[in-house]
């Protein structure tokens, strides 16, 4: 679907209210030609969480946590162990 928009004085265009608050990636493939894609942004300091080896470890940890209920901590015994 082609839509004609006017770039405002500040250099902005509106994609419409249904896209408000969403993150988009803009790729300028040629001068004056852009591809706009909806997506999610992953901060650089969190990208390691998306590595396959880390995903495997996280999935194992989540599976363990789902099978093992939390227990009360005996703080005196814990303190004795770490001294």
PDB file of N, CA, C and O in Angstrom, chain B, residues numbered from 101:
ATOM      1  N   UNK B 101       0.839  -1.171   0.000  1.00  0.00           N
ATOM      2  CA  UNK B 101       0.000   0.000   0.000  1.00  0.00           C
ATOM      3  C   UNK B 101       0.891   1.243   0.000  1.00  0.00           C
ATOM      4  O   UNK B 101       1.737   1.392   0.881  1.00  0.00           O
ATOM      5  N   UNK B 102       0.718   2.099  -0.937  1.00  0.00           N
ATOM      6  CA  UNK B 102       1.467   3.353  -1.011  1.00  0.00           C
ATOM      7  C   UNK B 102       0.732   4.440  -0.255  1.00  0.00           C
ATOM      8  O   UNK B 102      -0.481   4.599  -0.389  1.00  0.00           O
ATOM      9  N   UNK B 103       1.479   5.185   0.541  1.00  0.00           N
ATOM     10  CA  UNK B 103       0.927   6.315   1.270  1.00  0.00           C
ATOM     11  C   UNK B 103       1.852   7.502   1.052  1.00  0.00           C
ATOM     12  O   UNK B 103       3.073   7.361   1.113  1.00  0.00           O
ATOM     13  N   UNK B 104       1.287   8.645   0.806  1.00  0.00           N
ATOM     14  CA  UNK B 104       2.090   9.855   0.625  1.00  0.00           C
ATOM     15  C   UNK B 104       2.060  10.650   1.925  1.00  0.00           C
ATOM     16  O   UNK B 104       0.994  10.947   2.465  1.00  0.00           O
ATOM     17  N   UNK B 105       3.240  10.986   2.411  1.00  0.00           N
ATOM     18  CA  UNK B 105       3.393  11.777   3.632  1.00  0.00           C
ATOM     19  C   UNK B 105       4.250  12.987   3.304  1.00  0.00           C
ATOM     20  O   UNK B 105       5.019  12.965   2.343  1.00  0.00           O
ATOM     21  N   UNK B 106       4.124  14.028   4.084  1.00  0.00           N
ATOM     22  CA  UNK B 106       4.964  15.212   3.937  1.00  0.00           C
ATOM     23  C   UNK B 106       5.912  15.276   5.121  1.00  0.00           C
ATOM     24  O   UNK B 106       5.492  15.174   6.273  1.00  0.00           O
ATOM     25  N   UNK B 107       7.189  15.444   4.828  1.00  0.00           N
ATOM     26  CA  UNK B 107       8.182  15.581   5.885  1.00  0.00           C
ATOM     27  C   UNK B 107       8.057  16.987   6.452  1.00  0.00           C
ATOM     28  O   UNK B 107       8.129  17.971   5.715  1.00  0.00           O
ATOM     29  N   UNK B 108       7.869  17.077   7.760  1.00  0.00           N
ATOM     30  CA  UNK B 108       7.706  18.368   8.426  1.00  0.00           C
ATOM     31  C   UNK B 108       9.004  19.152   8.502  1.00  0.00           C
ATOM     32  O   UNK B 108      10.066  18.652   8.133  1.00  0.00           O
ATOM     33  N   UNK B 109       8.912  20.372   8.979  1.00  0.00           N
ATOM     34  CA  UNK B 109      10.083  21.257   9.078  1.00  0.00           C
ATOM     35  C   UNK B 109      11.177  20.677   9.972  1.00  0.00           C
ATOM     36  O   UNK B 109      12.360  20.961   9.786  1.00  0.00           O
ATOM     37  N   UNK B 110      10.768  19.865  10.940  1.00  0.00           N
ATOM     38  CA  UNK B 110      11.749  19.263  11.856  1.00  0.00           C
ATOM     39  C   UNK B 110      12.353  17.982  11.281  1.00  0.00           C
ATOM     40  O   UNK B 110      13.197  17.354  11.920  1.00  0.00           O
ATOM     41  N   UNK B 111      11.924  17.589  10.074  1.00  0.00           N
ATOM     42  CA  UNK B 111      12.467  16.387   9.449  1.00  0.00           C
ATOM     43  C   UNK B 111      11.742  15.123   9.834  1.00  0.00           C
ATOM     44  O   UNK B 111      12.259  14.026   9.620  1.00  0.00           O
ATOM     45  N   UNK B 112      10.550  15.246  10.401  1.00  0.00           N
ATOM     46  CA  UNK B 112       9.810  14.078  10.880  1.00  0.00           C
ATOM     47  C   UNK B 112       8.607  13.783  10.001  1.00  0.00           C
ATOM     48  O   UNK B 112       8.045  14.671   9.360  1.00  0.00           O
ATOM     49  N   UNK B 113       8.224  12.495   9.989  1.00  0.00           N
ATOM     50  CA  UNK B 113       6.957  12.077   9.398  1.00  0.00           C
ATOM     51  C   UNK B 113       6.210  11.256  10.440  1.00  0.00           C
ATOM     52  O   UNK B 113       6.817  10.730  11.373  1.00  0.00           O
ATOM     53  N   UNK B 114       4.915  11.149  10.287  1.00  0.00           N
ATOM     54  CA  UNK B 114       4.103  10.362  11.214  1.00  0.00           C
ATOM     55  C   UNK B 114       3.693   9.069  10.534  1.00  0.00           C
ATOM     56  O   UNK B 114       3.253   9.073   9.384  1.00  0.00           O
ATOM     57  N   UNK B 115       3.839   7.969  11.247  1.00  0.00           N
ATOM     58  CA  UNK B 115       3.392   6.678  10.723  1.00  0.00           C
ATOM     59  C   UNK B 115       1.963   6.376  11.141  1.00  0.00           C
ATOM     60  O   UNK B 115       1.369   5.413  10.656  1.00  0.00           O
ATOM     61  N   UNK B 116       1.409   7.175  12.022  1.00  0.00           N
ATOM     62  CA  UNK B 116       0.042   6.981  12.489  1.00  0.00           C
ATOM     63  C   UNK B 116      -0.004   6.488  13.923  1.00  0.00           C
ATOM     64  O   UNK B 116       0.970   5.943  14.441  1.00  0.00           O
ATOM     65  N   UNK B 117      -1.157   6.689  14.559  1.00  0.00           N
ATOM     66  CA  UNK B 117      -1.320   6.351  15.979  1.00  0.00           C
ATOM     67  C   UNK B 117      -1.141   4.866  16.265  1.00  0.00           C
ATOM     68  O   UNK B 117      -0.705   4.504  17.358  1.00  0.00           O
ATOM     69  N   UNK B 118      -1.467   3.994  15.309  1.00  0.00           N
ATOM     70  CA  UNK B 118      -1.356   2.561  15.596  1.00  0.00           C
ATOM     71  C   UNK B 118       0.098   2.124  15.798  1.00  0.00           C
ATOM     72  O   UNK B 118       0.352   1.035  16.313  1.00  0.00           O
ATOM     73  N   UNK B 119       1.041   2.962  15.398  1.00  0.00           N
ATOM     74  CA  UNK B 119       2.450   2.641  15.595  1.00  0.00           C
ATOM     75  C   UNK B 119       3.076   3.441  16.737  1.00  0.00           C
ATOM     76  O   UNK B 119       4.276   3.324  16.987  1.00  0.00           O
ATOM     77  N   UNK B 120       2.285   4.241  17.422  1.00  0.00           N
ATOM     78  CA  UNK B 120       2.796   5.093  18.500  1.00  0.00           C
ATOM     79  C   UNK B 120       3.487   4.250  19.569  1.00  0.00           C
ATOM     80  O   UNK B 120       2.950   3.236  20.016  1.00  0.00           O
ATOM     81  N   UNK B 121       4.666   4.670  19.969  1.00  0.00           N
ATOM     82  CA  UNK B 121       5.405   4.004  21.034  1.00  0.00           C
ATOM     83  C   UNK B 121       6.165   2.765  20.604  1.00  0.00           C
ATOM     84  O   UNK B 121       6.878   2.175  21.416  1.00  0.00           O
ATOM     85  N   UNK B 122       6.034   2.353  19.354  1.00  0.00           N
ATOM     86  CA  UNK B 122       6.726   1.156  18.885  1.00  0.00           C
ATOM     87  C   UNK B 122       8.095   1.528  18.320  1.00  0.00           C
ATOM     88  O   UNK B 122       8.304   2.648  17.854  1.00  0.00           O
ATOM     89  N   UNK B 123       9.011   0.582  18.369  1.00  0.00           N
ATOM     90  CA  UNK B 123      10.348   0.799  17.849  1.00  0.00           C
ATOM     91  C   UNK B 123      10.392   0.357  16.392  1.00  0.00           C
ATOM     92  O   UNK B 123       9.854  -0.689  16.030  1.00  0.00           O
ATOM     93  N   UNK B 124      11.031   1.158  15.575  1.00  0.00           N
ATOM     94  CA  UNK B 124      11.182   0.810  14.165  1.00  0.00           C
ATOM     95  C   UNK B 124      12.648   0.887  13.778  1.00  0.00           C
ATOM     96  O   UNK B 124      13.429   1.627  14.376  1.00  0.00           O
ATOM     97  N   UNK B 125      13.003   0.112  12.772  1.00  0.00           N
ATOM     98  CA  UNK B 125      14.334   0.188  12.188  1.00  0.00           C
ATOM     99  C   UNK B 125      14.169   0.828  10.814  1.00  0.00           C
ATOM    100  O   UNK B 125      13.333   0.402  10.017  1.00  0.00           O
ATOM    101  N   UNK B 126      14.961   1.838  10.549  1.00  0.00           N
ATOM    102  CA  UNK B 126      14.908   2.498   9.246  1.00  0.00           C
ATOM    103  C   UNK B 126      16.197   2.204   8.506  1.00  0.00           C
ATOM    104  O   UNK B 126      17.290   2.403   9.036  1.00  0.00           O
ATOM    105  N   UNK B 127      16.061   1.731   7.282  1.00  0.00           N
ATOM    106  CA  UNK B 127      17.204   1.407   6.444  1.00  0.00           C
ATOM    107  C   UNK B 127      17.117   2.261   5.184  1.00  0.00           C
ATOM    108  O   UNK B 127      16.197   2.103   4.382  1.00  0.00           O
ATOM    109  N   UNK B 128      18.074   3.162   5.015  1.00  0.00           N
ATOM    110  CA  UNK B 128      18.096   3.977   3.797  1.00  0.00           C
ATOM    111  C   UNK B 128      18.851   3.189   2.734  1.00  0.00           C
ATOM    112  O   UNK B 128      20.080   3.119   2.759  1.00  0.00           O
ATOM    113  N   UNK B 129      18.116   2.603   1.807  1.00  0.00           N
ATOM    114  CA  UNK B 129      18.726   1.724   0.810  1.00  0.00           C
ATOM    115  C   UNK B 129      19.250   2.488  -0.399  1.00  0.00           C
ATOM    116  O   UNK B 129      20.031   1.952  -1.185  1.00  0.00           O
ATOM    117  N   UNK B 130      18.828   3.721  -0.547  1.00  0.00           N
ATOM    118  CA  UNK B 130      19.300   4.604  -1.611  1.00  0.00           C
ATOM    119  C   UNK B 130      18.939   6.022  -1.171  1.00  0.00           C
ATOM    120  O   UNK B 130      18.147   6.190  -0.243  1.00  0.00           O
ATOM    121  N   UNK B 131      19.485   7.015  -1.796  1.00  0.00           N
ATOM    122  CA  UNK B 131      19.152   8.389  -1.436  1.00  0.00           C
ATOM    123  C   UNK B 131      17.654   8.608  -1.611  1.00  0.00           C
ATOM    124  O   UNK B 131      17.124   8.499  -2.716  1.00  0.00           O
ATOM    125  N   UNK B 132      16.980   8.920  -0.503  1.00  0.00           N
ATOM    126  CA  UNK B 132      15.542   9.170  -0.547  1.00  0.00           C
ATOM    127  C   UNK B 132      14.675   7.928  -0.562  1.00  0.00           C
ATOM    128  O   UNK B 132      13.463   8.028  -0.752  1.00  0.00           O
ATOM    129  N   UNK B 133      15.272   6.750  -0.365  1.00  0.00           N
ATOM    130  CA  UNK B 133      14.503   5.493  -0.359  1.00  0.00           C
ATOM    131  C   UNK B 133      14.761   4.783   0.967  1.00  0.00           C
ATOM    132  O   UNK B 133      15.898   4.423   1.275  1.00  0.00           O
ATOM    133  N   UNK B 134      13.702   4.583   1.748  1.00  0.00           N
ATOM    134  CA  UNK B 134      13.829   3.963   3.057  1.00  0.00           C
ATOM    135  C   UNK B 134      12.945   2.734   3.158  1.00  0.00           C
ATOM    136  O   UNK B 134      11.879   2.659   2.547  1.00  0.00           O
ATOM    137  N   UNK B 135      13.403   1.788   3.932  1.00  0.00           N
ATOM    138  CA  UNK B 135      12.573   0.656   4.343  1.00  0.00           C
ATOM    139  C   UNK B 135      12.397   0.805   5.847  1.00  0.00           C
ATOM    140  O   UNK B 135      13.375   0.941   6.581  1.00  0.00           O
ATOM    141  N   UNK B 136      11.156   0.778   6.301  1.00  0.00           N
ATOM    142  CA  UNK B 136      10.846   0.922   7.721  1.00  0.00           C
ATOM    143  C   UNK B 136      10.268  -0.397   8.202  1.00  0.00           C
ATOM    144  O   UNK B 136       9.287  -0.888   7.643  1.00  0.00           O
ATOM    145  N   UNK B 137      10.876  -0.979   9.247  1.00  0.00           N
ATOM    146  CA  UNK B 137      10.421  -2.261   9.794  1.00  0.00           C
ATOM    147  C   UNK B 137      10.158  -2.125  11.282  1.00  0.00           C
ATOM    148  O   UNK B 137      10.957  -1.535  12.010  1.00  0.00           O
ATOM    149  N   UNK B 138       9.027  -2.676  11.738  1.00  0.00           N
ATOM    150  CA  UNK B 138       8.771  -2.761  13.174  1.00  0.00           C
ATOM    151  C   UNK B 138       9.703  -3.800  13.761  1.00  0.00           C
ATOM    152  O   UNK B 138      10.026  -4.790  13.104  1.00  0.00           O
ATOM    153  N   UNK B 139      10.135  -3.586  14.977  1.00  0.00           N
ATOM    154  CA  UNK B 139      11.014  -4.564  15.594  1.00  0.00           C
ATOM    155  C   UNK B 139      11.262  -4.245  17.050  1.00  0.00           C
ATOM    156  O   UNK B 139      10.632  -3.367  17.640  1.00  0.00           O
ATOM    157  N   UNK B 140      12.198  -4.984  17.609  1.00  0.00           N
ATOM    158  CA  UNK B 140      12.604  -4.782  18.996  1.00  0.00           C
ATOM    159  C   UNK B 140      14.073  -4.417  19.015  1.00  0.00           C
ATOM    160  O   UNK B 140      14.872  -4.924  18.228  1.00  0.00           O
ATOM    161  N   UNK B 141      14.402  -3.547  19.910  1.00  0.00           N
ATOM    162  CA  UNK B 141      15.774  -3.104  20.058  1.00  0.00           C
ATOM    163  C   UNK B 141      16.399  -3.829  21.238  1.00  0.00           C
ATOM    164  O   UNK B 141      15.814  -3.877  22.319  1.00  0.00           O
ATOM    165  N   UNK B 142      17.570  -4.387  21.039  1.00  0.00           N
ATOM    166  CA  UNK B 142      18.290  -5.062  22.118  1.00  0.00           C
ATOM    167  C   UNK B 142      19.521  -4.214  22.440  1.00  0.00           C
ATOM    168  O   UNK B 142      20.403  -4.056  21.596  1.00  0.00           O
ATOM    169  N   UNK B 143      19.584  -3.670  23.657  1.00  0.00           N
ATOM    170  CA  UNK B 143      20.751  -2.870  24.033  1.00  0.00           C
ATOM    171  C   UNK B 143      22.038  -3.696  23.929  1.00  0.00           C
ATOM    172  O   UNK B 143      22.024  -4.902  24.176  1.00  0.00           O
ATOM    173  N   UNK B 144      23.135  -3.055  23.568  1.00  0.00           N
ATOM    174  CA  UNK B 144      24.411  -3.754  23.416  1.00  0.00           C
ATOM    175  C   UNK B 144      24.777  -4.559  24.655  1.00  0.00           C
ATOM    176  O   UNK B 144      25.272  -5.681  24.543  1.00  0.00           O
ATOM    177  N   UNK B 145      24.534  -3.990  25.843  1.00  0.00           N
ATOM    178  CA  UNK B 145      24.943  -4.685  27.065  1.00  0.00           C
ATOM    179  C   UNK B 145      24.027  -5.853  27.421  1.00  0.00           C
ATOM    180  O   UNK B 145      24.283  -6.551  28.403  1.00  0.00           O
ATOM    181  N   UNK B 146      22.956  -6.085  26.639  1.00  0.00           N
ATOM    182  CA  UNK B 146      22.080  -7.238  26.860  1.00  0.00           C
ATOM    183  C   UNK B 146      22.136  -8.237  25.708  1.00  0.00           C
ATOM    184  O   UNK B 146      21.484  -9.280  25.766  1.00  0.00           O
ATOM    185  N   UNK B 147      22.895  -7.937  24.677  1.00  0.00           N
ATOM    186  CA  UNK B 147      22.920  -8.812  23.501  1.00  0.00           C
ATOM    187  C   UNK B 147      23.492 -10.193  23.814  1.00  0.00           C
ATOM    188  O   UNK B 147      23.144 -11.167  23.146  1.00  0.00           O
ATOM    189  N   UNK B 148      24.362 -10.294  24.817  1.00  0.00           N
ATOM    190  CA  UNK B 148      24.936 -11.587  25.181  1.00  0.00           C
ATOM    191  C   UNK B 148      23.866 -12.578  25.620  1.00  0.00           C
ATOM    192  O   UNK B 148      24.052 -13.788  25.496  1.00  0.00           O
ATOM    193  N   UNK B 149      22.744 -12.071  26.134  1.00  0.00           N
ATOM    194  CA  UNK B 149      21.658 -12.954  26.573  1.00  0.00           C
ATOM    195  C   UNK B 149      21.007 -13.697  25.414  1.00  0.00           C
ATOM    196  O   UNK B 149      20.301 -14.682  25.629  1.00  0.00           O
ATOM    197  N   UNK B 150      21.234 -13.243  24.206  1.00  0.00           N
ATOM    198  CA  UNK B 150      20.599 -13.834  23.035  1.00  0.00           C
ATOM    199  C   UNK B 150      21.525 -14.781  22.277  1.00  0.00           C
ATOM    200  O   UNK B 150      21.152 -15.304  21.227  1.00  0.00           O
ATOM    201  N   UNK B 151      22.739 -15.006  22.806  1.00  0.00           N
ATOM    202  CA  UNK B 151      23.644 -15.976  22.186  1.00  0.00           C
ATOM    203  C   UNK B 151      23.098 -17.378  22.427  1.00  0.00           C
ATOM    204  O   UNK B 151      22.549 -17.643  23.496  1.00  0.00           O
ATOM    205  N   UNK B 152      23.236 -18.285  21.458  1.00  0.00           N
ATOM    206  CA  UNK B 152      22.693 -19.644  21.608  1.00  0.00           C
ATOM    207  C   UNK B 152      23.191 -20.378  22.855  1.00  0.00           C
ATOM    208  O   UNK B 152      22.408 -21.068  23.509  1.00  0.00           O
ATOM    209  N   UNK B 153      24.491 -20.243  23.200  1.00  0.00           N
ATOM    210  CA  UNK B 153      25.010 -20.945  24.371  1.00  0.00           C
ATOM    211  C   UNK B 153      24.378 -20.412  25.655  1.00  0.00           C
ATOM    212  O   UNK B 153      24.113 -21.182  26.578  1.00  0.00           O
ATOM    213  N   UNK B 154      24.140 -19.127  25.720  1.00  0.00           N
ATOM    214  CA  UNK B 154      23.515 -18.532  26.900  1.00  0.00           C
ATOM    215  C   UNK B 154      22.039 -18.910  26.955  1.00  0.00           C
ATOM    216  O   UNK B 154      21.512 -19.182  28.034  1.00  0.00           O
ATOM    217  N   UNK B 155      21.366 -18.931  25.807  1.00  0.00           N
ATOM    218  CA  UNK B 155      19.962 -19.335  25.756  1.00  0.00           C
ATOM    219  C   UNK B 155      19.796 -20.757  26.284  1.00  0.00           C
ATOM    220  O   UNK B 155      18.839 -21.041  27.006  1.00  0.00           O
ATOM    221  N   UNK B 156      20.717 -21.651  25.931  1.00  0.00           N
ATOM    222  CA  UNK B 156      20.673 -23.034  26.424  1.00  0.00           C
ATOM    223  C   UNK B 156      20.781 -23.064  27.944  1.00  0.00           C
ATOM    224  O   UNK B 156      20.014 -23.760  28.608  1.00  0.00           O
ATOM    225  N   UNK B 157      21.728 -22.314  28.494  1.00  0.00           N
ATOM    226  CA  UNK B 157      21.900 -22.263  29.950  1.00  0.00           C
ATOM    227  C   UNK B 157      20.671 -21.665  30.631  1.00  0.00           C
ATOM    228  O   UNK B 157      20.225 -22.163  31.665  1.00  0.00           O
ATOM    229  N   UNK B 158      20.127 -20.601  30.051  1.00  0.00           N
ATOM    230  CA  UNK B 158      18.931 -19.980  30.633  1.00  0.00           C
ATOM    231  C   UNK B 158      17.742 -20.933  30.606  1.00  0.00           C
ATOM    232  O   UNK B 158      16.994 -21.020  31.580  1.00  0.00           O
ATOM    233  N   UNK B 159      17.563 -21.644  29.504  1.00  0.00           N
ATOM    234  CA  UNK B 159      16.453 -22.600  29.409  1.00  0.00           C
ATOM    235  C   UNK B 159      16.592 -23.713  30.443  1.00  0.00           C
ATOM    236  O   UNK B 159      15.598 -24.136  31.034  1.00  0.00           O
ATOM    237  N   UNK B 160      17.822 -24.192  30.667  1.00  0.00           N
ATOM    238  CA  UNK B 160      18.050 -25.222  31.693  1.00  0.00           C
ATOM    239  C   UNK B 160      17.741 -24.672  33.085  1.00  0.00           C
ATOM    240  O   UNK B 160      17.121 -25.351  33.904  1.00  0.00           O
ATOM    241  N   UNK B 161      18.176 -23.441  33.346  1.00  0.00           N
ATOM    242  CA  UNK B 161      17.932 -22.828  34.655  1.00  0.00           C
ATOM    243  C   UNK B 161      16.442 -22.611  34.891  1.00  0.00           C
ATOM    244  O   UNK B 161      15.950 -22.836  35.996  1.00  0.00           O
ATOM    245  N   UNK B 162      15.730 -22.181  33.871  1.00  0.00           N
ATOM    246  CA  UNK B 162      14.284 -21.969  34.002  1.00  0.00           C
ATOM    247  C   UNK B 162      13.574 -23.291  34.232  1.00  0.00           C
ATOM    248  O   UNK B 162      12.671 -23.372  35.065  1.00  0.00           O
ATOM    249  N   UNK B 163      13.973 -24.338  33.498  1.00  0.00           N
ATOM    250  CA  UNK B 163      13.364 -25.664  33.684  1.00  0.00           C
ATOM    251  C   UNK B 163      13.607 -26.158  35.107  1.00  0.00           C
ATOM    252  O   UNK B 163      12.702 -26.713  35.729  1.00  0.00           O
ATOM    253  N   UNK B 164      14.832 -25.960  35.635  1.00  0.00           N
ATOM    254  CA  UNK B 164      15.134 -26.373  37.005  1.00  0.00           C
ATOM    255  C   UNK B 164      14.257 -25.605  37.992  1.00  0.00           C
ATOM    256  O   UNK B 164      13.697 -26.193  38.917  1.00  0.00           O
ATOM    257  N   UNK B 165      14.138 -24.296  37.796  1.00  0.00           N
ATOM    258  CA  UNK B 165      13.353 -23.466  38.714  1.00  0.00           C
ATOM    259  C   UNK B 165      11.877 -23.848  38.696  1.00  0.00           C
ATOM    260  O   UNK B 165      11.199 -23.749  39.719  1.00  0.00           O
ATOM    261  N   UNK B 166      11.378 -24.282  37.548  1.00  0.00           N
ATOM    262  CA  UNK B 166       9.975 -24.694  37.456  1.00  0.00           C
ATOM    263  C   UNK B 166       9.718 -26.011  38.182  1.00  0.00           C
ATOM    264  O   UNK B 166       8.601 -26.265  38.632  1.00  0.00           O
ATOM    265  N   UNK B 167      10.754 -26.855  38.298  1.00  0.00           N
ATOM    266  CA  UNK B 167      10.600 -28.164  38.948  1.00  0.00           C
ATOM    267  C   UNK B 167      10.949 -28.134  40.430  1.00  0.00           C
ATOM    268  O   UNK B 167      10.579 -29.047  41.169  1.00  0.00           O
ATOM    269  N   UNK B 168      11.647 -27.113  40.870  1.00  0.00           N
ATOM    270  CA  UNK B 168      12.129 -27.038  42.252  1.00  0.00           C
ATOM    271  C   UNK B 168      11.548 -25.814  42.946  1.00  0.00           C
ATOM    272  O   UNK B 168      11.836 -24.674  42.582  1.00  0.00           O
ATOM    273  N   UNK B 169      10.730 -26.075  43.945  1.00  0.00           N
ATOM    274  CA  UNK B 169      10.110 -24.975  44.696  1.00  0.00           C
ATOM    275  C   UNK B 169      11.149 -24.280  45.564  1.00  0.00           C
ATOM    276  O   UNK B 169      12.104 -24.911  46.016  1.00  0.00           O
ATOM    277  N   UNK B 170      10.972 -22.996  45.797  1.00  0.00           N
ATOM    278  CA  UNK B 170      11.896 -22.288  46.683  1.00  0.00           C
ATOM    279  C   UNK B 170      11.791 -22.824  48.112  1.00  0.00           C
ATOM    280  O   UNK B 170      10.727 -23.262  48.548  1.00  0.00           O
ATOM    281  N   UNK B 171      12.896 -22.782  48.816  1.00  0.00           N
ATOM    282  CA  UNK B 171      12.929 -23.227  50.207  1.00  0.00           C
ATOM    283  C   UNK B 171      13.369 -22.060  51.080  1.00  0.00           C
ATOM    284  O   UNK B 171      14.061 -21.153  50.619  1.00  0.00           O
ATOM    285  N   UNK B 172      12.962 -22.092  52.341  1.00  0.00           N
ATOM    286  CA  UNK B 172      13.420 -21.081  53.288  1.00  0.00           C
ATOM    287  C   UNK B 172      14.918 -21.240  53.498  1.00  0.00           C
ATOM    288  O   UNK B 172      15.435 -22.357  53.508  1.00  0.00           O
ATOM    289  N   UNK B 173      15.607 -20.131  53.663  1.00  0.00           N
ATOM    290  CA  UNK B 173      17.047 -20.149  53.873  1.00  0.00           C
ATOM    291  C   UNK B 173      17.355 -20.111  55.360  1.00  0.00           C
ATOM    292  O   UNK B 173      16.821 -19.285  56.099  1.00  0.00           O
ATOM    293  N   UNK B 174      18.230 -21.025  55.789  1.00  0.00           N
ATOM    294  CA  UNK B 174      18.733 -21.025  57.163  1.00  0.00           C
ATOM    295  C   UNK B 174      19.967 -20.121  57.154  1.00  0.00           C
ATOM    296  O   UNK B 174      21.061 -20.554  56.792  1.00  0.00           O
ATOM    297  N   UNK B 175      19.781 -18.870  57.553  1.00  0.00           N
ATOM    298  CA  UNK B 175      20.860 -17.898  57.451  1.00  0.00           C
ATOM    299  C   UNK B 175      22.043 -18.224  58.360  1.00  0.00           C
ATOM    300  O   UNK B 175      23.182 -17.898  58.025  1.00  0.00           O
ATOM    301  N   UNK B 176      21.793 -18.856  59.492  1.00  0.00           N
ATOM    302  CA  UNK B 176      22.906 -19.226  60.374  1.00  0.00           C
ATOM    303  C   UNK B 176      23.758 -20.302  59.723  1.00  0.00           C
ATOM    304  O   UNK B 176      24.986 -20.239  59.786  1.00  0.00           O
ATOM    305  N   UNK B 177      23.127 -21.286  59.101  1.00  0.00           N
ATOM    306  CA  UNK B 177      23.874 -22.339  58.411  1.00  0.00           C
ATOM    307  C   UNK B 177      24.625 -21.757  57.208  1.00  0.00           C
ATOM    308  O   UNK B 177      25.757 -22.154  56.930  1.00  0.00           O
ATOM    309  N   UNK B 178      24.006 -20.837  56.511  1.00  0.00           N
ATOM    310  CA  UNK B 178      24.653 -20.201  55.362  1.00  0.00           C
ATOM    311  C   UNK B 178      25.869 -19.400  55.807  1.00  0.00           C
ATOM    312  O   UNK B 178      26.920 -19.444  55.168  1.00  0.00           O
ATOM    313  N   UNK B 179      25.719 -18.674  56.898  1.00  0.00           N
ATOM    314  CA  UNK B 179      26.834 -17.888  57.411  1.00  0.00           C
ATOM    315  C   UNK B 179      27.990 -18.795  57.814  1.00  0.00           C
ATOM    316  O   UNK B 179      29.151 -18.465  57.574  1.00  0.00           O
ATOM    317  N   UNK B 180      27.681 -19.930  58.424  1.00  0.00           N
ATOM    318  CA  UNK B 180      28.726 -20.872  58.834  1.00  0.00           C
ATOM    319  C   UNK B 180      29.455 -21.440  57.610  1.00  0.00           C
ATOM    320  O   UNK B 180      30.664 -21.670  57.659  1.00  0.00           O
ATOM    321  N   UNK B 181      28.731 -21.662  56.527  1.00  0.00           N
ATOM    322  CA  UNK B 181      29.337 -22.220  55.309  1.00  0.00           C
ATOM    323  C   UNK B 181      30.280 -21.240  54.630  1.00  0.00           C
ATOM    324  O   UNK B 181      31.274 -21.655  54.033  1.00  0.00           O
ATOM    325  N   UNK B 182      29.988 -19.947  54.711  1.00  0.00           N
ATOM    326  CA  UNK B 182      30.801 -18.980  53.976  1.00  0.00           C
ATOM    327  C   UNK B 182      31.955 -18.410  54.797  1.00  0.00           C
ATOM    328  O   UNK B 182      32.770 -17.655  54.266  1.00  0.00           O
ATOM    329  N   UNK B 183      32.037 -18.755  56.076  1.00  0.00           N
ATOM    330  CA  UNK B 183      33.144 -18.257  56.910  1.00  0.00           C
ATOM    331  C   UNK B 183      34.387 -19.069  56.689  1.00  0.00           C
ATOM    332  O   UNK B 183      35.419 -18.798  57.304  1.00  0.00           O
TER     333      UNK B 183
END
